[in-house]
Amino acid sequence: MPELEVLIRQQQADDTRLQRPEVVEAPDPDDWRYRFLMSLSRMQRACFVLHAGGGFSFAEIGEMLGVHRAAVAKHVSRAYVRLRGADPE
C-alpha cells in the first residue's frame, strides 16, 4: 500500500502544476515580458511556458505536444536566446 500512497501524492503534485490561478489579469502589451512571449513562435512559447513556468521536463512537454523531446529542447533553447536579447525597460 505505501506504493499507492506515493503514486497518489505524485499525481496530486502533478495536478497542482496544471491548476489555473483564480484571478488572471489581462496582459499589458507594453510589458517587456509580454512582448518577449509574443515574439516567440507558438511552439517556442508553449514549450518555454510549460518548461520555465510549469516545471515540466522536455520529455513531458514532448508527450503533451506530440513532438520529440529534442525538438522541445531546441524550442526552449531558442526562447532563452531571445530572452537574453529582450529589452527589460
For each residue, the residues with C-beta under 8 A, 3 or more apart:
1: 4 5
2: 5 6
3: 6 7
4: 1 7 8
5: 1 2 8 9
6: 2 3 9 10
7: 3 4 10 11
8: 4 5 11 12
9: 5 6 12 13
10: 6 7 13 14
11: 7 8 14 15
12: 8 9 15 16
13: 9 10 16 17
14: 10 11 17 18
15: 11 12 18 19
16: 12 13 19
17: 13 14 54 55 56
18: 14 15 54
19: 15 16
20: 24
21: 24
22:
23:
24: 20 21
25:
26:
27: 31 34
28: 31 34
29: 34 35
30: 34 35
31: 27 28 34 35
32: 35 36 86 87 88 89
33: 36 37 86
34: 27 28 29 30 31 37 38
35: 29 30 31 32 38 39 86
36: 32 33 39 40 82 83 86
37: 33 34 40 45 48 49
38: 34 35 45
39: 35 36 82 86
40: 36 37 44 45 48 79 82
41: 44 45 75
42: 45 46
43: 46 47 65 67 75
44: 40 41 47 48 75 76 78 79 82
45: 37 38 40 41 42 48 49 79
46: 42 43 49 50 61 65 75
47: 43 44 50 51 61 65 72 75 76 79
48: 37 40 44 45 51 52 53 75 76 79 80
49: 37 45 46 52 53 54
50: 46 47 53 54 56 60 61 64
51: 47 48 54 55 56 57 58 61 72 76
52: 48 49 76
53: 48 49 50
54: 17 18 49 50 51
55: 17 51
56: 17 50 51 60 61 64
57: 51 60 61
58: 51 61 62 69 70 72 73 76
59: 62 63 69 72
60: 50 56 57 63 64
61: 46 47 50 51 56 57 58 64 65 69 72
62: 58 59 65 66 67 68 69 71 72
63: 59 60 66
64: 50 56 60 61
65: 43 46 47 61 62 72
66: 62 63
67: 43 62 71 72
68: 62 71 72
69: 58 59 61 62 72 73
70: 58 73 74
71: 62 67 68 74 75
72: 47 51 58 59 61 62 65 67 68 69 75 76
73: 58 69 70 76 77
74: 70 71 77 78
75: 41 43 44 46 47 48 71 72 78 79
76: 44 47 48 51 52 58 72 73 79 80
77: 73 74 80 81
78: 44 74 75 81 82
79: 40 44 45 47 48 75 76 82 83
80: 48 76 77 83 84
81: 77 78 84 85
82: 36 39 40 44 78 79 85 86
83: 36 79 80 86
84: 80 81
85: 81 82
86: 32 33 35 36 39 82 83
87: 32
88: 32
89: 32
